[in-house]
């Protein structure tokens, strides 16, 4: 053999020998490594961490709790456009390769060599599944080898659709979202099946770098990534040129508040979470529990909006308090300076009450910076509320000037106006009076600002809203709605009270002499309530009110109980008023209907007690019927007359309540299908202000709610029970009912005319 040929063959033999050795070594490594790869049981028995979810009774999501926000879907439920977008973005040859795409690897190697650095990866969807379930994110050759081997094993044991389903459900997509179904809800507020092509392409671009392409944090980069995905879908024949163009032009509405839900029910959601955690403490946030509450979406939204409007109206009546805070903007050079957003970080939005920084101001106009770069201009009516704080005579520590932090809101005409965060709090609770199912619950003005639940946790004085229970006790002691009691001043020496002398007064300081018990309740006469309690016996009434669900210890046996000087919660008040609404039965309010597991199997279900069961009877049905009649008069010609006149109904019943020094304002009442209670006050009890009675501050919220939920509900009244008779009732004023009601055994043959009283009553208490 010629020398030249030997020199040519020698390197070839060496290369082939080295290659054979490499193959042999690789075979040895594979033979030793492959059997030791982890079991695929975690994939074949896939049990992801699914968060606890809370829903309304009609199926709307209220909230979720867990480290991972996830919604598991089967591959059959994933729309074709979503699958195509994922394949275009991540692995176009997924259905052709065996786990590792050799063509993709060679293409990536070539691209990286040409570009002079590692610019392009070649991981398949199968490799990403292997990494997400079994491996760390370290970038080593050993880890890549295990990833490839695991990919081959996965492909050998699972179908392509099974692998894609695992990927779709497991991949992290930012904002604590795991899986594309969860991401669709979090970013766009819709189920996976309702995504448009543009939205699907946006989500498909996230796996590459969820933080970099997050449309909430980096909308520009997210848009570029979406354009890339659409282009690849077009190149692969998944979409046409026309479809691509339409998708590129579609504006995307991203949910900026990733924790927002369609229903404003933060307090309900937290109550449901606590109930579920108490029942299933070990894995409550990972096993996919579904908690269905009794809340009805429309009712809850009506309650939320009514409370919000009621508190804001109260706040506006008491004037603008000035700047919320001041920030230093002396170094700000541009109205679009990112530093302005940083200064607003500690001032969070309270729904539609947006924080803004005053940039410049004069007596006729304010220009202010809103988070995100929006410059809002306020003038005319938009400045009226804050006018006195723009004046140079305003207190220096509250005056509006450059750098002041204010709150802005759009009105019904989309015009910006100055508002402020209210200091007052409120609570509202509505329930079905027949089985206790809670229909709406608002525990405060803003759950994100103050999570103290005023419905269940706030013990407050009920004021005159407690009087119906005094009157009900008096009926049991032989009084009737026609009983005449003197509305005249009364005083008690210290020898009677046990402490100091007491001289109670009527709200308005006026006394009208003898009047019927019915009229006294409608006019909320303190002197009459005190005399009724004194005649009935304070010990008797203290025990009697426990029939309605009140705690005797919260209502000491003193005559001040007649004025509502004890302590109650709105939850208790709704429970108690339901007794009058349902004919005398004490029901038990509840907020969780049932709890299901991730397979929708019922794990726990409420067992409500229903009015009509005589074992639940709290008071005589005749007592309930007479009290219902008197409480309807309160809303027709009494301190809550605004209710019937506004809603144009005569089947509403209830009672206003205002405590001493105007600290708490209440209205509790019902219609046969719903019982509800409205409260307003301050967390640290203080005067609400002159004229802020139950009829002024609390009743409007109740009316607003009832206007929504009773819109298509016909009038209805309690049926008269046996043993109740009606007697013609002549009235000296020509007002009041034409008949009076009595227990049959104490009904008179005829009634004397009602003593002359003034029936012109203000909506006050």
C-alpha positions, 0 to 999 in steps of 0.5 A: 500500500502506498505511503500516501494512502496509509497516511490518509487511512490512518486518521480515518481508522482513528476517527472510526475507532474513537467513534466506535468507542464513543458509541460503546461508552454511550451504550454502556451509559444508557444501559446503566442509566435508563433502568434507573430513570424515575417511575412515570407514575407521577405522570400516569397518575397525575394529581396537580396541586389545584387550589381551593375555589369558592363559587356563588350559588349560581356558579360564578367564581368568587375567589381561589386560595393556593400557591398555584392557580390551576384549572385542569382540562382534558385534551378534548376540551382544549380548542384547536386554535390553542393547540396550534398556537402552542405547537407553533410557539414551542414544538412544531414537529411534536407529532413527528419526533420521538421525544427529542427533535434531531432536526430541531437540535441541528437547526439550533446548533447551526443558528448558534454557530452562525450567531456566535453564541448560544441564542436558540434552544431546541427543547421539545414539549416532551422534554419540557414535561420531563424537566417540569415533573422530574428535573431541576432547571440547572443547565448542565450536560448531565441534566440534559442527558437525563432530560433526553432519556426521560423524554424517550421513556415518556414517549414510549409509555404515553400517547402524544395527546397525553403528553400534550395534556400534561404540558397544557395543565402543568406549565407555569405561565406567570401570575401564579398561573399553572396551565393554560386554562388558569391563564385564560381566566387570569389574563382574560377572565374567560374560559379556555374555549372562548379565547380568540386567536389573538388571545391564544397566541398571546398565551402560547408565547408565555412558556418561553419566559413568563416574566419577560412576556407577561402582558400585565407587566411587559405588554410591549414585549408580550405583543412582540412575542404574540406577533411571532407566534401568529407569524409561525402559525401562518407559516405552518399553515394553521391560519390564513393571511387574513386570519393573521391580520385580523388577530394582529389588529384585535385589541387585547383587554388584559385583566390588570387586577389579577386577583379580581373576580366577576363578583365583589364578595371578599368577605363571603369568600373569606368566610367560605375559606375559613369554613373549608379550612376548618373542615379539611385542614390538611390539604384544603389548598391543594386538592381542588375543593370547590365551595359553593356558597348560598350567595346569588351573584345579582343580589351580591352585586346589588348589595355591594353597589348599594353599600358603596353608594350609601357610604360615599353619599354619607361621606360627601355630606360631611365635606372634603377632608383634604389631601390624602398625603403629599409626595416629593416631586421636586426632582420630577422632570417629565409628566411621564417620569416612571418615578411617579408610578413608584411614588404611587406604589403605596396608594392602592386603588379602592375599586374606582377610587384611583390615587393621583398626584397633583401636577399643577393646580389653580382655582379652576383646574387640577391636572393630576398623574394617574398610575400608568401614565394617564394625565387627568384634568378636573374642573367645574363640577369635578372640583366642587367637592374639594373647593374649600381645600384649594383656597389659600385659607385652607389648613396647610396640612390638608390644602391641595397643592403640587405633590398632593395625593388625591383620589379621582373617579369618573361620574356617570358622564365619564367626567373626572371628579375629586373624591376621597376614601371614606372613613365610615364603615358599613355592613349589609346582610340579606337572607332568605327568611324561610331557610336562612340562606344568605343571599348577599353579604358585605362586611365593610366598604372595601375588603382589601383595605379593611378585612374586619367583617362588620356583619359577624364581628362588629358588636354594636348598639342597635338603638331603636331597631331593637324596639320591635322585640320589646314590643313583641314581649309586651304583646305576650304580656297582654298589651295590644297594638291599640293599647294606649301608652303615655308619651310624656317625660319620665325620670328615674332616681338613682335609687331605682337605677342603682347608679345615677339618676336617668332622664331619657328623652325622645329623639326630637325632644317632643312629647305627644301624650297618650298614643296607641302602641302601634303609633308609638312604634311607627314614630319610634317613641322612646318614652313609650318603649321604656314604659312598655319594658317597665310594665312587661318586666326587664327580666322577662324581656331579657329572657324573651329576646333570646327566642330571636337569637340574641344573647341575654348577657349582651342585653343587661336587665335595665330599662336602657334595653328599651332604647337598644343599649345592648350589643348585637351584630348584623348577623343577629339582627337578620336572624331576629327579624326573620322571625317576624318575616316567616310567621314566628320561626327561628331559622339559622343563617348559613353561607356555605351550601356544599363542598365538593372535591375535584371530581365534583363529589359532594364532601359536605352539604348544609342541612338548613332548618326551614320555617314551618317546622313547629320545633323551630317556633320562637313566638306565637304566630299571632304575635308575629302577625301583629308585629308584621302589621305594625312594622309595615306601618313603620315603612308606610307612615313611620320613620321609614316611610321613604321605603314604601314611597320609593319602592311603591310597595306596601308589603315592606316591614322594618325599623330604623335605629339610631343610637345615643349621640348618633354613633350607629345608624341602622335599618333592619327590615324585610319583604316576605322573600328576603330579610336584610339589615343595613348598618353604618358607623365608625370602627372607633365609635364616634358621632356620625353627625347631626341628622345622621339617623337610621332613616337618613344614613342606613335606610337608603342602602336598604332601599337601593338593594330592595329596588333591585331584588324585588323588581319582579317580585309581586307583593305578598303578605303573611296569612292571618293565623287562627285566633286573630281578629280585626276590629274597626279602628276609628282614627281622630286624624284620619290616618293609620289602619282602618282596622286594628288587630287583636288576639281573639281572647282580648279583642274589644267589641269596639274601639275608641278613636285613637288619641289625637297625634301628629302623623306627619313624621320625618324619616328620622329616628 
